[in-house]
């Protein structure tokens, strides 16, 4: 807990507030204090319920999403789900499929039809139509997205959502609206026909036709928001074909000097030369993007530079040149070196890394030199 939060609690206790009310007030104050984030409104836009936060590593994509989701869901973790995609993530993991599920009586592996994480989440959201639900995917571009979504991709569009919320159009309430059969629907239908009580939990919706046959259908409820995060420096961004791209709203997160300064000031590290340090960070990123010609995708996010708080001594008032050198060697150099390998020869890389360190230190060194010259001039007077 920050000192500012402790101060607020002390004030409210003296004023006679109840403990549970104090907690809510402090959390709300903390949220509003930290927010300064126009992206917050994006999380409640039902016209565009699918969004991708993209940008260079360390720009606060995950932090932004977690901060906003935890607040919007009021601590109810059942209303959001975090998943990390990877190259082995499949349709069976996402929607449904036949997977190992225990050991049978003979000691062999038992294969069963099971729901994937997104289908299970949609079933949960459908049962609570009065609240918004948030499905969050980190590193969304690392999986084969067309294979993962399969035939369910079109259901992400707002106009093709299954209308379940109380604000939905009345005309869209008919059974079967925006529901489809999936790859394993035929198998599930046969299982439900044999034992509906045992298998009906696997179905998002069961519809009975005119002949009395029951069919399992899948849809994406209109109270579900789909949020992805990705580092666009990763070349697997090409996994997004046009069909996928047009279904998402794209929100860029870049290096933010204000966030860096604010973080240091409000985390018991109010360095006197924090603005000079921020200039150093901006100078390095400009060198990477423009001088090296790598572009904005290869800049360092502000979270890399926040690590200066752990490098400086606890009671240190100023960020020193030695602090910058340590930060560069420990956290910046290894990543930048990997970036450069794709564009420069090994003999050139060391030269570029040295130039990068000099550029990084220059604003702070110049300010220190001017300060020393001014002190010397004052002394001579």
N, C-alpha and C positions, 0 to 999 in steps of 0.2 A: 504494500500500500504506500502511495506517495505521501510526502509531508503535507501537500495541499489537501489531500483527502482526509488525513488525520485531523487537520485544522477544521475542515467542514464538519466532521463528526463531533468534535468538541463543542463547536458553536451550537449545533442543533441539540446536543445533550443538555447544555446549559439552558436552552430555551424550552426544555420539557418535551421534546419530540419523542415518539416511540421508536424503539430500535429498528423495527421493520420498515417504518416510514423513512428513517434516516438513511438506511441502506438504499432504498429506491431513489431518494433525492440525490445522494452522492453518485450513484450509478448514472442517473440521468444527466447530472452536471458534468460528470466525467465524459460522457458520450458527446454532449453538446460542445464541451471544451475542445475535445480532440477532433471533432468532426471536420469542420471547414472543408467538407468534401461534397462537391456537387453530384458525385456519382451515387450518393445515398438515394436520391429520388429514382434512380434507375431500377432499384430493387422492388418498386411497387408499380411499375408501368405495365399494365396488363395488355397494352397494345403491342408491346415488344418484350415478351416474357423470357426471351433467350438472349443471353449476352456473353461476350468473351472479353475478359480483362487481359490485355497483352502488353508487352513491353520488355525492357531489359531486365535482367536478374536484379533482385534487390530493390525494386521500385515500390514495394508495398502492396502488391496485388492480393496476396493471401491475407495480409493483415487487414486490408480494406474490406474484403469479403467477410472475414470472420467477425470483425468488429460490428459491421452492420447487421449481419444475420443474427448474431447472438442478441443484439438489441431488439430487432424486429420480432424475434420469436420469444422474447421475454423469458429466456432461460429454458424454454421447452425444447429439449434436444430432439424430441420425436418429430419435430417439424422441419428438420434439416438433415441432410446426409452428405458426408464428405467421402469422395472416392478419388483414388489416384489412378489414372490410366497408364498403361505400359504396353509394350509391343505384344505381350501375350494375352492381353485383355480381349475377350471375344463376345459375340452375340449371346452365347450361353451364359456368360457372366453378367451381361447387361439386361437381357429380356428373359429368356428361359431356355432350358435345354436339358439333355440327359447327361447326368454327372454322377460320379461315385458318391454314394451316400450311406456309408456304413458297411458292415460285414453281414452276409447272409448266414443261415444256419449251417451251411457246409464249409464255412470259412472263406468263401470267395467274396470278391468285391461286389456290393449291391449297387446296381445302376438304377436311378430313378429320375423322373422328370421333376426338376426343381425350378423355382423362379429365380431370376437374376435380380441384382440389386435395384435397378431402375423400376422394373415391373412391381416389385414388392413395395417400393416407395410410392408408386402411383396408386396402388391399392390402398395404402395407408392414407394418402391425401384425399382420395375419393370419399372415405368414411368421415372426413372432417371438412365439409365444404365451406364452412364459415371462416376458415383460417387459411392463410397463404402458406405454402410449403416450398422449400428451397433445396434443389438438388445441385450440389457443387462438385465439379470435377477439376482436380488439379492436374496439370500437365496433359491437358486434353488432346494435344496434337501428337502424343507419343503412340497412340493406338491407331489401328486401321479403322478409321471412323465409319466409312461406308459399310464395312463388314459388321462393325459393332452395332450400328443403328438398324441396318437391314431395311425391311419394309416399314419400320416405325418412324423413319426420318420425317416424313410429311406431317406426322401427327404433332410435331413440335410447333408448327405454325399456329399463331393465335386463332386464325379462322378455321383450323381443323382440330381444335381442342375439344375434348368431351366436356360439355357444359354441366358443371355440377354446383358451382357457387350460386349463392342467392341473388347475385347481380347478373346472372346469365339471362339471355333472351328467353322469354317464355316459349317461343316457337322451337327452341333447340332442346327442349326437355324430352322430346320423344325418345323412346328406347331405341338404341341402335345408332343414334346421331354421332357421327365421327368415331365409330368403332370399327376395327378391322380384325381379320384373322391373322395370326402370326404363323411362323414356320412350324410350330409344334401344336397348333390349335387342334388339328385332327386327332393327334395322340391324346391330348387332354380331353377332347370330346368323348373318346372311347373309354377313358378312365372314369369320367363322370357318369357315363351310361352304366358302368358296372357298379360303381359305389360313389354316388354323389356326395354323401356326407364326408367321406374320406378325402375326396379330391377337389371339392368346390372351392377351397381356400386358395387354390392355385390360379383360379380364374379371376380376371379383373371384373368381368361382367358375363353373366350367363343369360342367353336369349333363347326363348322357345319359339320354334317356327310353327306354321299352321298345322303341321302333321304331328306336333308334340315332341319333336326332336330338339334336344338342347345343344346349343353351340356356345363355345367360349369365345369371347371377344376381348380385344385390348384397346385402350385409349389412353391419352394423356390428359388428365384433368386440367381445367382452366385455372385452378388455384395453385398450379405447380410452376415455379420459376426455375429455369435451367441456366446455371452459371458455370462458365468454364474459365480456366486460367492457363496462361501459357507464356513462355519466354520466346519472343519472336527471333532471338538469336539462334534458336534451335532450328536446324535445317528441315526438321520434320514438319515444319509449318506447312509444307507442300501437301500434307495429308488433307488439308482443307480444299476440296474442290469447290467449284462455283455453286453447286447445289447445296452444299453445307454452308458456305460463306453467306449466302443471301438470307439464310434463316436466322442469323445471329446479328445482334447489334454489337459493334466492336468499340471498345473503350480503351484508349491508350493510357498507360501509366508510365510516366517518365521520371527522371531524376528531379527531385523537388527540393530546392535550396531552403525554402521556408520550413519544410518538415524537418530537415536536418537541424536547423537552428532551434526550432521549437522543442525538438526531442532533447537536445543537450540542456536547454534552459529549464525544462520541467522534470529532469531526472537527476537532480542534485549535482549537475555538472555544468554550472553556469560560467563557462570560461570567458574571460574578459576579451579574448580575441576570437570569439566564435565566428564572427562575420568574416574575418580574414581567412579562417579555416574553410568556411563555405566557398570563398573565392578560389581557394586551392582546389577544392573538389570540382567546381565548375570549370576551372582552367584545364584540369586533367581530362574531363569529359569532352571539352571542346577540342583538345588535342587528338583524342581518340576518334571522334566523329569526323572532324574536318581535316586536320593535318595528316593523320594516318589514312583518312578516307574510308573508315570502316562504317560510318553511319551511326544513327541514334541507337540502333539495336544493340550495339556493342558498348554503349556507355555503362558506367557503374551506377547502380541505384543508390539512393540515399542510405539504405540500411548498411551498405558496406562502410560508409564513412561514419556511421553512428558508433562503430566499434572503437572509435578513438576514446570513448568514455572508459572502456576497460583497459586501454593501453596507458593512459595518463595516470599518474599517482593520485590517490584519493583526495588529497588536499591541494592539488596543483591548481594554480590560478590561470596559467596560460598554456596553450598548446605549443609545444616546442618543435623545432626542426627534427630532433631525434624521434619524437612521437610520430611525425609524418613518415620518416624512414622506416620505422618499425611497422606501421600500418601497411605501408606499401609492400614491404618484404613478406609479411605474414598473410595478407589478405588480397592484395591487388595484383601483385606481380605474377603469381601462379596462373590466375585466370587470364590476365592480359597476354601472357606468354602463349597460352593455348590458342587464343584468338589470332595472334600474329602468325602462328605456324601455318595457317591456311593461306597467308598472303605474302610472307617474306621468307627468305632463306635463313638458315640458322646463323650465318655470319651477320646478317642484318638485324636479327631479333634482339641481340644483346645491346646493340647501339640504340635501337628504338626504345628498349626498356629503360636505358639510362636517360634518354631524352625525356621519357614520360615522367620519371622521378624528378628530374630537374624542373619540368613544367609544373608538377604537383607542388613542389616546395617554393617556387618562385614568389608567389604573392605574399607568403608569410615571411620569407627571408627579406624581401624588399621592405616590408613594413617594419621588421625588426631593425634593419639597417638605418632606416629613416629615424626610428625612435632613438637609436643609439647616437646618431649624429646630432639630433636635437638636444639630447641630454648633455652631450659634450659641449655644444654651443652655449647652453645655459650655464654650464659650469665655468666656462671661460669668461662669460659676462660677469 
